[in-house]
Amino acid sequence: MISLTPDVIILLLLNGIFYSLILFIISLGLTLIFGVLGILNIAHGGFYALGAYFAVSLVGRALGLPIPALTYVALFAAALLVGVVGLGIEPSLRPIYKREVEYQLLLTYGIFLVIQDAIKFFWGLLPVSASEPYLLLGRIEVGGRVYPLYNIFVMVVSIISALILYYILYRTNAGRLIRATSMDKEMAIALGIDAKKIYMFVFALGGILAGLAGSVVAPMIAVQPGIGDEENTLAFAIIAIGGLGSLKGALIGSFIVGMVRSVGILFFPEIELAVIYLVMFIVLTIRPYGLFGKMERRV
């Protein structure tokens, strides 16, 4: 039995915050897409996986350059490449924007499968890695225990990304257009807003967020086919807990799931995922629309 000593509690909190912020970036993109486009994008986990694989390829190319720090630039470039993929995919979704949710789920799941097969075609079935950015930063001592500095880097990147998104949505003209389109598409079009461009931009932005999560996690794991499956499921659990279309709900839901996962991995790893779904069940039993969800969609 693991005892809750001060160093274990510190490690528990750090890991919980780390998991929470990674999940927040993934679920943020999913929530943003639902809040504006009104679709549940099952392909989101595929964007996460693409971000990881693009990171592996770009980090490998950056290693041949004289500046080691360029491997970190490669991580952000990988996320932008996922956004480009999102720009290409969004037009194929337009026929289902006003269709029933079943059509949305089927089409986006089909896109997810295509992405998975494309990954196997271009990168193969064997695990690949890009551990250099993780190893370059080394480790520090926190509360008597060694902790990777790269984890701190990922936390900072996640926070900055969330702040940039907040600035775009609430402090820029583009953000005002996005929020106007999400609230009343017909009125926005009548006022001269190009809804198609807004939808493309938002879908690409959601893809960038998922891709960023995958790219920054890639140096810490063995990247292999299927890595987006669990994160996809957890992202949907988060937005169900927090409320569909609610950015605040994505934040709170991510921290609930992240902390539960941190505790679960340490104390009951066999059922840590089951505990997360139990939390989701309890929340939805009490509040069927989630903690901050409403019947109307908002961003």
C-alpha positions as CSV (number, residue, x, y, z in Angstrom):
1,M,0.0,0.0,0.0
2,I,1.4,3.4,-1.0
3,S,1.5,5.8,1.8
4,L,0.6,9.5,1.3
5,T,3.9,11.1,2.2
6,P,4.5,14.8,1.3
7,D,6.7,13.8,-1.7
8,V,4.0,11.4,-3.0
9,I,1.3,14.1,-2.6
10,I,3.5,16.6,-4.6
11,L,4.1,14.0,-7.3
12,L,0.3,13.2,-7.4
13,L,-0.6,16.8,-7.8
14,L,2.0,17.5,-10.5
15,N,1.0,14.4,-12.5
16,G,-2.7,15.4,-12.0
17,I,-2.1,18.9,-13.4
18,F,0.0,17.5,-16.2
19,Y,-2.7,15.0,-17.3
20,S,-5.4,17.7,-16.8
21,L,-3.7,20.2,-19.1
22,I,-3.0,17.7,-21.9
23,L,-6.7,16.6,-21.7
24,F,-7.8,20.2,-21.6
25,I,-6.1,21.0,-24.9
26,I,-7.6,18.0,-26.6
27,S,-11.1,18.6,-25.2
28,L,-10.8,22.3,-25.9
29,G,-10.5,21.6,-29.7
30,L,-13.4,19.2,-29.5
31,T,-15.6,21.6,-27.6
32,L,-14.7,24.5,-29.9
33,I,-15.7,22.5,-33.0
34,F,-19.0,21.4,-31.4
35,G,-19.8,24.9,-30.1
36,V,-19.4,26.5,-33.6
37,L,-20.0,23.8,-36.1
38,G,-22.5,21.8,-34.0
39,I,-20.9,18.4,-34.8
40,L,-19.4,15.7,-32.5
41,N,-16.1,15.1,-34.2
42,I,-15.0,11.5,-33.6
43,A,-12.1,12.1,-35.9
44,H,-10.6,14.3,-33.2
45,G,-8.5,11.4,-31.8
46,G,-7.1,10.9,-35.3
47,F,-5.8,14.5,-35.2
48,Y,-4.1,13.8,-31.9
49,A,-2.4,10.7,-33.5
50,L,-1.4,12.7,-36.6
51,G,0.2,15.4,-34.4
52,A,2.3,12.7,-32.7
53,Y,3.4,11.1,-36.0
54,F,4.1,14.5,-37.6
55,A,6.2,15.3,-34.5
56,V,8.2,12.1,-34.9
57,S,9.0,12.9,-38.5
58,L,9.9,16.6,-38.0
59,V,11.9,16.0,-34.9
60,G,13.9,13.4,-36.8
61,R,14.7,15.9,-39.5
62,A,15.5,18.7,-37.0
63,L,18.1,16.4,-35.3
64,G,20.4,16.8,-38.4
65,L,20.5,20.6,-37.8
66,P,23.1,22.4,-35.6
67,I,20.6,23.9,-33.2
68,P,19.0,21.3,-30.8
69,A,16.3,23.8,-29.8
70,L,14.8,23.4,-33.3
71,T,13.4,20.0,-32.2
72,Y,10.9,22.0,-30.1
73,V,10.0,24.2,-33.1
74,A,9.3,20.9,-34.9
75,L,6.6,20.0,-32.2
76,F,4.7,23.2,-33.0
77,A,5.2,22.8,-36.7
78,A,3.6,19.3,-36.4
79,A,0.5,20.9,-34.8
80,L,0.2,23.4,-37.7
81,L,0.4,20.5,-40.2
82,V,-2.6,18.9,-38.5
83,G,-4.4,22.2,-38.9
84,V,-3.7,22.1,-42.6
85,V,-5.2,18.5,-42.7
86,G,-8.2,19.9,-40.9
87,L,-8.6,22.6,-43.6
88,G,-8.8,19.9,-46.2
89,I,-11.3,17.7,-44.3
90,E,-13.8,20.4,-43.3
91,P,-15.5,20.8,-46.7
92,S,-16.4,17.1,-46.7
93,L,-18.4,17.7,-43.5
94,R,-20.7,20.4,-44.8
95,P,-23.4,18.1,-46.0
96,I,-24.0,16.9,-42.5
97,Y,-24.1,20.2,-40.5
98,K,-27.9,20.1,-40.5
99,R,-28.4,16.4,-40.4
100,E,-29.2,14.2,-37.4
101,V,-26.3,13.4,-35.0
102,E,-26.2,9.8,-36.3
103,Y,-24.9,11.0,-39.7
104,Q,-22.3,13.2,-38.0
105,L,-21.0,10.3,-35.9
106,L,-20.8,7.9,-38.9
107,L,-19.0,10.3,-41.2
108,T,-16.5,11.6,-38.6
109,Y,-15.9,8.0,-37.4
110,G,-15.2,7.1,-41.1
111,I,-12.7,10.0,-41.3
112,F,-11.1,8.7,-38.1
113,L,-10.6,5.2,-39.6
114,V,-9.2,6.8,-42.8
115,I,-6.6,8.7,-40.7
116,Q,-5.7,5.6,-38.8
117,D,-5.1,3.6,-42.0
118,A,-3.1,6.5,-43.5
119,I,-0.9,6.5,-40.4
120,K,-0.3,2.8,-40.9
121,F,0.5,3.3,-44.6
122,F,3.0,6.1,-44.2
123,W,4.6,5.2,-40.8
124,G,4.0,1.5,-40.6
125,L,2.8,-0.7,-37.8
126,L,5.9,-0.7,-35.6
127,P,6.3,1.9,-32.7
128,V,8.4,5.0,-33.5
129,S,9.8,7.6,-31.1
130,A,11.1,11.2,-30.9
131,S,12.5,11.3,-27.4
132,E,15.2,13.9,-28.0
133,P,13.1,17.0,-26.8
134,Y,12.3,15.0,-23.6
135,L,15.9,14.1,-22.9
136,L,17.4,17.5,-23.7
137,L,15.6,19.2,-20.8
138,G,16.7,16.8,-18.2
139,R,15.2,16.5,-14.7
140,I,14.8,18.5,-11.5
141,E,14.2,17.5,-7.9
142,V,10.8,18.3,-6.6
143,G,9.9,17.4,-3.0
144,G,12.7,14.9,-2.7
145,R,11.7,13.2,-6.0
146,V,13.1,13.5,-9.5
147,Y,10.6,15.0,-12.0
148,P,11.1,15.6,-15.8
149,L,11.5,19.2,-16.8
150,Y,9.8,18.3,-20.1
151,N,6.6,17.8,-18.2
152,I,6.8,21.3,-16.9
153,F,7.4,22.5,-20.5
154,V,4.3,20.7,-21.6
155,M,2.2,22.3,-18.8
156,V,3.5,25.8,-19.8
157,V,2.7,25.2,-23.5
158,S,-0.8,24.0,-22.6
159,I,-1.5,27.1,-20.5
160,I,-0.1,29.5,-23.1
161,S,-2.2,27.7,-25.8
162,A,-5.4,28.1,-23.8
163,L,-4.6,31.8,-23.2
164,I,-4.0,32.4,-26.9
165,L,-7.3,30.7,-27.7
166,Y,-9.1,32.9,-25.1
167,Y,-7.5,36.0,-26.6
168,I,-8.6,35.0,-30.1
169,L,-12.2,34.3,-29.1
170,Y,-12.8,37.2,-26.8
171,R,-10.3,39.9,-27.8
172,T,-10.2,39.9,-31.6
173,N,-12.6,40.6,-34.4
174,A,-12.2,37.1,-35.7
175,G,-13.3,35.8,-32.2
176,R,-16.4,38.0,-32.3
177,L,-17.3,36.6,-35.8
178,I,-16.8,33.1,-34.5
179,R,-19.1,33.7,-31.5
180,A,-21.7,35.4,-33.6
181,T,-21.7,32.5,-36.0
182,S,-22.0,29.9,-33.2
183,M,-25.0,31.8,-31.7
184,D,-27.0,32.4,-34.8
185,K,-25.6,31.3,-38.1
186,E,-28.5,32.6,-40.2
187,M,-28.3,36.1,-38.7
188,A,-24.5,36.1,-39.1
189,I,-24.8,35.3,-42.8
190,A,-27.5,38.0,-43.2
191,L,-25.0,40.5,-41.7
192,G,-22.4,39.5,-44.3
193,I,-20.2,37.0,-42.3
194,D,-18.7,34.3,-44.4
195,A,-19.8,31.3,-42.4
196,K,-17.9,28.8,-44.6
197,K,-14.6,30.6,-43.8
198,I,-15.4,30.7,-40.1
199,Y,-16.2,27.0,-40.1
200,M,-12.9,26.1,-41.9
201,F,-10.9,28.3,-39.5
202,V,-12.6,26.8,-36.4
203,F,-12.2,23.2,-37.6
204,A,-8.5,23.8,-38.4
205,L,-8.0,25.5,-35.0
206,G,-9.6,22.5,-33.3
207,G,-7.3,20.2,-35.3
208,I,-4.2,22.3,-34.3
209,L,-5.1,22.0,-30.6
210,A,-5.5,18.2,-30.9
211,G,-2.3,18.0,-32.9
212,L,-0.4,20.0,-30.4
213,A,-1.5,17.7,-27.6
214,G,-0.2,14.7,-29.7
215,S,3.0,16.4,-30.7
216,V,4.1,17.4,-27.2
217,V,3.2,14.0,-25.8
218,A,5.1,12.1,-28.6
219,P,8.6,12.6,-27.0
220,M,7.4,10.9,-23.9
221,I,5.9,7.7,-25.4
222,A,6.3,5.1,-28.0
223,V,4.1,6.4,-30.8
224,Q,2.2,3.6,-32.5
225,P,-1.1,3.0,-34.3
226,G,-4.1,3.4,-32.1
227,I,-2.6,6.0,-29.7
228,G,-5.6,8.4,-30.4
229,D,-8.3,5.9,-29.2
230,E,-8.0,6.4,-25.5
231,E,-7.6,10.2,-25.7
232,N,-10.6,10.4,-28.0
233,T,-12.7,8.6,-25.4
234,L,-11.4,10.7,-22.5
235,A,-12.1,13.9,-24.4
236,F,-15.7,12.9,-25.0
237,A,-16.0,11.9,-21.3
238,I,-14.6,15.4,-20.4
239,I,-17.1,17.4,-22.5
240,A,-19.9,15.2,-21.2
241,I,-18.9,16.0,-17.7
242,G,-18.3,19.7,-18.3
243,G,-21.2,20.2,-20.8
244,L,-21.2,20.2,-24.6
245,G,-20.0,23.5,-26.1
246,S,-18.8,24.9,-22.8
247,L,-15.1,26.1,-22.6
248,K,-15.4,26.5,-18.8
249,G,-16.9,22.9,-18.7
250,A,-13.9,21.6,-20.7
251,L,-11.5,23.1,-18.2
252,I,-13.3,21.8,-15.1
253,G,-14.0,18.5,-16.7
254,S,-10.3,18.1,-17.7
255,F,-9.1,18.8,-14.1
256,I,-11.7,16.3,-12.7
257,V,-10.6,13.6,-15.1
258,G,-6.9,14.4,-14.8
259,M,-6.8,14.3,-11.0
260,V,-8.9,11.1,-10.9
261,R,-6.6,9.5,-13.4
262,S,-3.5,10.6,-11.5
263,V,-4.9,9.1,-8.3
264,G,-6.1,6.0,-10.1
265,I,-2.8,5.2,-11.8
266,L,-1.1,5.4,-8.4
267,F,-3.5,3.5,-6.2
268,F,-5.8,1.4,-8.5
269,P,-4.4,1.2,-12.0
270,E,-6.5,-1.8,-12.9
271,I,-9.8,0.3,-12.8
272,E,-8.6,3.9,-13.3
273,L,-10.6,4.3,-16.5
274,A,-13.7,2.7,-15.0
275,V,-13.5,5.3,-12.2
276,I,-13.5,8.1,-14.7
277,Y,-16.6,6.8,-16.4
278,L,-18.2,6.3,-12.9
279,V,-17.6,10.0,-12.3
280,M,-19.2,10.8,-15.7
281,F,-22.2,8.7,-14.8
282,I,-22.7,10.4,-11.5
283,V,-22.4,13.9,-13.0
284,L,-24.8,13.1,-15.9
285,T,-27.3,11.5,-13.4
286,I,-27.4,14.8,-11.4
287,R,-27.0,17.2,-14.4
288,P,-27.9,15.5,-17.7
289,Y,-26.4,18.4,-19.7
290,G,-23.1,18.4,-17.7
291,L,-21.8,20.8,-15.2
292,F,-22.0,23.9,-17.4
293,G,-23.9,22.5,-20.4
294,K,-27.1,24.1,-21.8
295,M,-29.7,23.1,-24.3
296,E,-28.5,26.0,-26.5
297,R,-24.9,25.9,-27.9
298,R,-22.4,28.6,-26.9
299,V,-18.7,29.3,-27.4
